[in-house]
Amino acid sequence: MIDGGALDARLVIAKLETAAADLGLANAEVAAILFGRTDAWPMPLVDQWAVMEKGQEGRLRDLLEICRMLAGVFGAEAVLWLRRPSGGSGITPLGFLKSDPGALRALRDVLRLEQGIKR
């Protein structure tokens, strides 16, 4: 019998694979954002069905939500926005996501505020 939590996590992974590809994110970029290394995405099938740590599953869900919100806010321009350096810091949003473990939540929260989502 398939564990419901593993099935739910597998669905999140499948949706994230599509959403990240739609934003032009390379596998190495997704891996760096999620796991801090470039060789972990796409996740091996056996790992997709394993029980995930709460934090790992949360990061998958956060990145999926960010991909969807970016596509909703910026449309096709989201691909460019992710790679456009900030005027102040010179770092790109993609670079920020890859460099700071708290960046996923920070960007997710900002995008939620922009869209008027309260959670």
Protein Blocks (a to p, Z undefined) as FASTA:
>chain_A
ZZfklmmmmmmmmmmmmmmmmnopafklmmmmmnopaklcccdfklmmpccdfklmmmmm
mmmmmmmmmmmmnmmmlmmmmmmccfklopafklmmmmpmklmmmmmmmmmmmnopaZZ
